[in-house]
Amino acid sequence: MTITAVGSGSVGKAAAFWPRWLVSGRSHLFFSVIRASHSMESRNGKVYKEIGLYSLKKKIEDVVSRAEMIAPTALECEEARRIKQEKVLRDYDLWDDLARSNESLADLADAIKVVNDLKDLRCKIEDAKLITQLAEMDVINHQLFQEAYNASVDVSKFLDRYEISKLLSGPYDKEGACVIIKAGPEGITSETCSAAVDVIPLCLERAIDMHIDDHDLKISSSPSQRENQSGYRAERAVCIHHLPSGITVQSSGERSYFANRIKAMNRLKAKLLILAMDQGVLEPNKIKRDTVVHEWNLETRRYVFHPQKLVQDMRTGIQLPDLNSVLDGNIEQLIRAHINLRQGKEMGQ
C-alpha cells in the first residue's frame, strides 16, 4: 500500500513508514544520477566544442596552405611590376602624352596597392599559423579561434579576386561594362519567366578601332516619351541593324537623335568586337551570321525557386544551393567558372 502511494506522488506520507536507511539511500541514488547526467552533458559539450574547433582549424590550415603557395610568387611578380612602372615614369616625360601618363600612373598605383595587400596578407597568414599552433596546446579560447577563422575567410576572398584579376588579361577586360536586361514575354501569372541579359564593354579610355560600311547598316528612329521631374520630354529612339551579322542594338536614353545614334553605334561596335574575337576574324563583315545565336535562344542560367532553391549555370555546369545569396549579388563563383571556361577554350585553340 505504501509503495503504491509513492507511485501516485505521496512522497511525504510514504517517507514516514520507510526506514531511515532506505530514504537516505534512495536520496543518495537520486542525486548521484543527477551528477552523472551533468557530467555526461559536460563531456558532450566538450566533444562538440572540440569538433567545432577542429573544423575551424582544418579550414584555416587549408587557407594557409593555399596562401603560402600563391602569395610569395605573387608578391615577387607584383614587386617587379611596381619597379617596372616606376622606371617607365622616370624615363618618360609625363607632359608629352597625358593619356599614356594617366595610364602609367594608374598602373603604378594598382601595383603599389596589390603589393601592400600581399604584404598584409603575409602578416595574416603568420597570425593564423600561430593561433593554430596555440590551439594544439589548448591555451586560446574559442573567440580568438573564431577571429582567426574570419581572417582566413578574408584571405581566401582576396586570393580569389587576385586570381581572377590575373586571368582578366584581355585588351578590354579592365574597361567598364554596360548591362542591358530585357524582360521575357511571359505574363505575371506564368510559373516560369525569362530575361535576356546583354553585357558589352564600355571602351571609355580608348575608342574601338573598327570600320563599318554604311551600306551594312539599317538605321531607324522612332519618337518616344520619358517622364522626368518637369513632365514628359520627347526623345528620338535609334535602332541600328547590322545586316551581315543580324545584330540589332538600340538607344533611347539620350535627349537628341544624334546622341542616341552615337550611343547605339558604340554598342554595335562593342558587340561586333566580341563576336569577331570569338570567331577569330578581324573585320566585322566577315562575321558568320549563322553562328550568331539570338539572345532568346541561348539559356545561360536557371534560377529555381520551387520545390528546392538553387541556381544552375548551364554553360559551366555549376549548381549553387544558396539562391538568395546569388540574387543579392554574390556571383564570384559563377564569374570565376566562366573565366576558367574561356581560358580553357583559348588554350585549346
Phi and psi in degrees as a GROMACS rama.xvg file:
@    title "Ramachandran Plot"
@    xaxis  label "Phi"
@    yaxis  label "Psi"
@TYPE xy
-66.593  -40.7434  THR-2
-65.8732  -37.8113  ILE-3
-63.9486  -38.3153  THR-4
-64.0746  -36.5143  ALA-5
-62.7147  -40.1008  VAL-6
-64.5791  -27.2064  GLY-7
-87.908  -2.36598  SER-8
109.921  -0.416877  GLY-9
-86.0192  72.8928  SER-10
-72.0567  -40.1943  VAL-11
-64.8764  -42.6954  GLY-12
-68.0642  -38.2028  LYS-13
-70.5229  -33.2823  ALA-14
-65.7945  -24.5675  ALA-15
-68.9761  -27.134  ALA-16
-95.3373  -11.3948  PHE-17
-84.021  148.256  TRP-18
-65.1234  155.588  PRO-19
-62.3171  -39.4747  ARG-20
-67.0397  -30.1413  TRP-21
-71.8539  -41.3177  LEU-22
-65.8717  -47.0198  VAL-23
-65.8747  -35.8629  SER-24
-65.8477  -44.7665  GLY-25
-62.6496  -40.9279  ARG-26
-63.5624  -41.7419  SER-27
-63.042  -40.5535  HIS-28
-65.3029  -39.338  LEU-29
-64.3476  -45.9655  PHE-30
-71.2935  -31.5294  PHE-31
-66.9552  -33.38  SER-32
-64.9093  -39.7482  VAL-33
-64.257  -43.0226  ILE-34
-63.8505  -37.6163  ARG-35
-66.1109  -39.3334  ALA-36
-64.477  -43.5575  SER-37
-63.5063  -38.8654  HIS-38
-64.581  -38.8388  SER-39
-66.1007  -42.2914  MET-40
-62.9336  -38.825  GLU-41
-63.4329  -42.6094  SER-42
-65.3553  -41.3654  ARG-43
-63.1922  -42.5611  ASN-44
-61.4538  -38.4217  GLY-45
-66.327  -39.553  LYS-46
-64.4152  -45.6821  VAL-47
-61.426  -40.3985  TYR-48
-64.7662  -41.384  LYS-49
-65.4654  -37.6701  GLU-50
-64.5788  -42.2802  ILE-51
-63.658  -42.3489  GLY-52
-65.5325  -37.7597  LEU-53
-65.2747  -39.7969  TYR-54
-63.8753  -45.0776  SER-55
-63.7921  -41.0485  LEU-56
-62.1146  -40.4533  LYS-57
-65.1254  -41.5293  LYS-58
-66.3273  -40.6602  LYS-59
-63.7138  -43.2524  ILE-60
-63.6072  -36.9813  GLU-61
-63.8503  -43.4648  ASP-62
-66.1615  -40.6586  VAL-63
-62.6355  -42.4431  VAL-64
-63.0485  -41.9959  SER-65
-65.3095  -42.5493  ARG-66
-66.4071  -40.5232  ALA-67
-65.8168  -24.4597  GLU-68
-82.1273  -31.9856  MET-69
-98.8244  -42.4823  ILE-70
-60.6215  -46.1098  ALA-71
-59.8047  -46.2539  PRO-72
-65.7894  -40.3238  THR-73
-63.5623  -42.6179  ALA-74
-64.1917  -39.235  LEU-75
-64.0038  -43.2725  GLU-76
-66.4004  -42.4368  CYS-77
-69.6567  -34.9007  GLU-78
-62.887  -41.6046  GLU-79
-64.8103  -38.574  ALA-80
-66.3364  -39.171  ARG-81
-64.3097  -44.0613  ARG-82
-63.3119  -38.9793  ILE-83
-64.7547  -43.1792  LYS-84
-66.3499  -37.8215  GLN-85
-64.3042  -37.7387  GLU-86
-66.9971  -39.25  LYS-87
-61.558  -42.3926  VAL-88
-69.7339  -32.245  LEU-89
-70.4507  -37.1327  ARG-90
-89.7939  -0.497083  ASP-91
-123.378  136.614  TYR-92
-80.5417  115.635  ASP-93
-66.0924  -23.7426  LEU-94
-84.1639  -10.0834  TRP-95
-71.4481  -40.6878  ASP-96
-140.821  99.5421  ASP-97
-66.3815  -36.2856  LEU-98
-63.5929  -45.986  ALA-99
-67.6238  -34.4953  ARG-100
-63.9346  -43.9324  SER-101
-62.942  -38.8492  ASN-102
-65.8908  -41.0504  GLU-103
-67.3473  -40.2639  SER-104
-65.6078  -38.4061  LEU-105
-66.0766  -40.1324  ALA-106
-64.8656  -39.2109  ASP-107
-66.1888  -43.4693  LEU-108
-62.8782  -38.5319  ALA-109
-66.8493  -41.323  ASP-110
-64.6743  -41.412  ALA-111
-63.6284  -41.8103  ILE-112
-63.641  -43.6213  LYS-113
-65.271  -39.6356  VAL-114
-62.086  -44.9928  VAL-115
-63.9393  -39.4115  ASN-116
-65.1606  -38.8141  ASP-117
-69.2107  -35.67  LEU-118
-66.2665  -41.2222  LYS-119
-64.5698  -35.1667  ASP-120
-63.1636  -39.2135  LEU-121
-63.1307  -37.6931  ARG-122
-66.4306  -40.4226  CYS-123
-64.9593  -35.5454  LYS-124
-64.0455  -44.6434  ILE-125
-63.9261  -39.3957  GLU-126
-64.5291  -42.1453  ASP-127
-64.8881  -39.8336  ALA-128
-63.7186  -40.4973  LYS-129
-64.6159  -40.477  LEU-130
-66.9077  -40.4069  ILE-131
-65.8379  -34.35  THR-132
-68.9958  -39.3527  GLN-133
-68.9847  -28.892  LEU-134
-64.9359  -34.8665  ALA-135
-66.5836  -24.208  GLU-136
-91.0405  -2.68136  MET-137
58.7749  46.8984  ASP-138
-118.35  8.82122  VAL-139
-125.921  159.911  ILE-140
-95.5994  174.157  ASN-141
-68.9731  -32.1131  HIS-142
-64.6699  -43.8643  GLN-143
-64.2724  -37.3154  LEU-144
-65.8713  -38.0173  PHE-145
-66.0023  -37.8719  GLN-146
-63.8716  -38.9037  GLU-147
-64.5377  -37.8054  ALA-148
-65.9548  -42.2939  TYR-149
-61.5825  -38.9451  ASN-150
-64.7269  -37.9059  ALA-151
-66.7884  -32.7288  SER-152
-64.4998  -41.7819  VAL-153
-63.4421  -39.1291  ASP-154
-62.7768  -43.3192  VAL-155
-63.6198  -40.8706  SER-156
-64.8822  -40.1194  LYS-157
-63.8948  -41.932  PHE-158
-64.0849  -37.3034  LEU-159
-62.4299  -46.5263  ASP-160
-64.8345  -37.6744  ARG-161
-66.6237  -43.0708  TYR-162
-64.0392  -39.36  GLU-163
-64.7311  -41.5022  ILE-164
-63.1869  -32.8147  SER-165
-74.2168  -29.2804  LYS-166
-75.6373  -27.051  LEU-167
-82.2368  81.1707  LEU-168
-115.053  12.4414  SER-169
-74.6734  166.491  GLY-170
-66.7317  -24.3524  PRO-171
-116.842  12.0843  TYR-172
-70.6986  -24.5057  ASP-173
-86.191  -6.6267  LYS-174
-77.9087  167.628  GLU-175
-75.5369  -177.856  GLY-176
-141.736  149.301  ALA-177
-108.335  123.957  CYS-178
-109.027  121.436  VAL-179
-116.785  123.059  ILE-180
-116.842  126.758  ILE-181
-120.297  133.075  LYS-182
-74.4  148.336  ALA-183
-77.0168  177.207  GLY-184
-80.0152  -3.23688  PRO-185
-69.7454  152.591  GLU-186
-88.7716  179.511  GLY-187
-73.8357  -17.4219  ILE-188
-91.8368  -1.82291  THR-189
-74.7751  144.212  SER-190
-76.0007  -22.6046  GLU-191
-123.512  148.662  THR-192
-141.733  158.933  CYS-193
-135.753  161.457  SER-194
-150.025  138.699  ALA-195
-97.7843  125.343  ALA-196
-115.001  120.784  VAL-197
-117.183  123.109  ASP-198
-118.014  120.439  VAL-199
-129.857  148.928  ILE-200
-72.5436  146.614  PRO-201
-103.928  103.022  LEU-202
-89.2456  78.8196  CYS-203
-82.3416  -34.9478  LEU-204
-78.064  -32.2046  GLU-205
-139.55  140.876  ARG-206
-79.4241  149.371  ALA-207
-77.7263  118.373  ILE-208
-83.3868  89.2741  ASP-209
-146.107  127.695  MET-210
-99.5182  127.359  HIS-211
-121.672  123.661  ILE-212
-67.7747  142.948  ASP-213
-66.1724  -32.5779  ASP-214
-73.6267  -8.37105  HIS-215
-89.1272  -0.140058  ASP-216
-115.273  144.201  LEU-217
-123.387  110.772  LYS-218
-110.058  129.795  ILE-219
-133.983  155.272  SER-220
-138.291  155.237  SER-221
-148.226  143.719  SER-222
-72.4532  144.77  PRO-223
-142.222  161.345  SER-224
-126.043  142.396  GLN-225
-136.209  137.966  ARG-226
-86.8702  132.901  GLU-227
-128.302  -165.739  ASN-228
-68.1042  -30.5893  GLN-229
-93.8193  7.21715  SER-230
118.585  -154.603  GLY-231
-91.1335  141.427  TYR-232
-124.931  144.46  ARG-233
-82.5976  140.73  ALA-234
-134.959  161.126  GLU-235
-116.124  101.445  ARG-236
-73.7368  138.959  ALA-237
-117.05  132.898  VAL-238
-124.096  125.901  CYS-239
-118.819  127.52  ILE-240
-114.244  122.928  HIS-241
-91.2194  110.842  HIS-242
-65.1219  -44.8903  LEU-243
-61.563  -37.5601  PRO-244
-99.5844  -19.1608  SER-245
80.5875  10.737  GLY-246
-81.7645  139.683  ILE-247
-125.942  131.446  THR-248
-129.254  159.25  VAL-249
-148.911  160.672  GLN-250
-148.525  134.373  SER-251
-141.464  10.4966  SER-252
-91.8806  -10.0464  GLY-253
-93.07  167.727  GLU-254
-77.5003  -31.9027  ARG-255
-119.549  165.449  SER-256
-64.7385  -42.3043  TYR-257
-67.1985  -38.7785  PHE-258
-65.4393  -41.1365  ALA-259
-66.9694  -34.846  ASN-260
-67.7862  -42.9249  ARG-261
-61.7364  -42.8366  ILE-262
-65.1329  -41.5077  LYS-263
-66.3532  -37.9602  ALA-264
-65.4769  -40.1344  MET-265
-63.3554  -39.7948  ASN-266
-65.259  -39.9982  ARG-267
-64.4739  -43.7826  LEU-268
-62.6137  -38.7298  LYS-269
-65.621  -42.5888  ALA-270
-67.5082  -40.5503  LYS-271
-66.0651  -34.5564  LEU-272
-62.6662  -42.9967  LEU-273
-63.9433  -45.3414  ILE-274
-64.1336  -40.8969  LEU-275
-63.8943  -39.5635  ALA-276
-67.6468  -38.9033  MET-277
-66.8426  -36.5716  ASP-278
-91.7933  -7.28622  GLN-279
74.1045  32.1027  GLY-280
-113.589  161.908  VAL-281
-102.195  -29.2391  LEU-282
-111.249  143.888  GLU-283
-67.3463  -27.9414  PRO-284
-75.4201  -5.88922  ASN-285
-96.3828  3.93879  LYS-286
-69.9215  131.202  ILE-287
-78.932  119.81  LYS-288
-68.2042  -33.839  ARG-289
-70.2434  -15.659  ASP-290
-93.0496  -6.89293  THR-291
-80.9168  117.925  VAL-292
-92.0398  130.676  VAL-293
-66.3753  144.778  HIS-294
-61.2705  -29.2474  GLU-295
-84.8777  -8.37971  TRP-296
-100.066  3.66966  ASN-297
-122.208  110.226  LEU-298
-88.8988  118.081  GLU-299
-101.329  -42.3701  THR-300
-143.841  146.749  ARG-301
-128.538  127.938  ARG-302
-108.463  119.065  TYR-303
-108.838  124.434  VAL-304
-103.96  -21.6245  PHE-305
-153.933  141.28  HIS-306
-77.1865  -29.6731  PRO-307
-107.797  158.082  GLN-308
-103.508  117.79  LYS-309
-159.953  166.157  LEU-310
-121.519  126.64  VAL-311
-114.182  122.974  GLN-312
-95.915  116.033  ASP-313
-75.5379  -25.7497  MET-314
-78.7163  -45.7288  ARG-315
-96.3036  -17.1082  THR-316
82.46  8.33675  GLY-317
-77.1174  140.679  ILE-318
-124.08  126.363  GLN-319
-114.564  123.813  LEU-320
-78.5155  -18.8651  PRO-321
-90.6296  85.7257  ASP-322
-64.4148  -45.2753  LEU-323
-62.7518  -36.0008  ASN-324
-65.1763  -40.1504  SER-325
-66.8419  -41.1184  VAL-326
-65.1503  -26.1504  LEU-327
-79.0597  -5.25005  ASP-328
109.939  2.928  GLY-329
-84.1253  80.9724  ASN-330
-117.791  23.7953  ILE-331
-61.4645  -38.0966  GLU-332
-64.2625  -38.7161  GLN-333
-68.5299  -41.2568  LEU-334
-63.2434  -44.6261  ILE-335
-62.6212  -39.6898  ARG-336
-65.7551  -39.8871  ALA-337
-68.2938  -38.1825  HIS-338
-65.4332  -43.36  ILE-339
-63.3716  -37.2296  ASN-340
-64.9035  -42.17  LEU-341
-65.9752  -41.2757  ARG-342
-63.2384  -38.2671  GLN-343
-64.3742  -39.1359  GLY-344
-66.538  -40.263  LYS-345
-66.0516  -38.1657  GLU-346
-69.2025  -32.7862  MET-347
-69.7383  -29.656  GLY-348
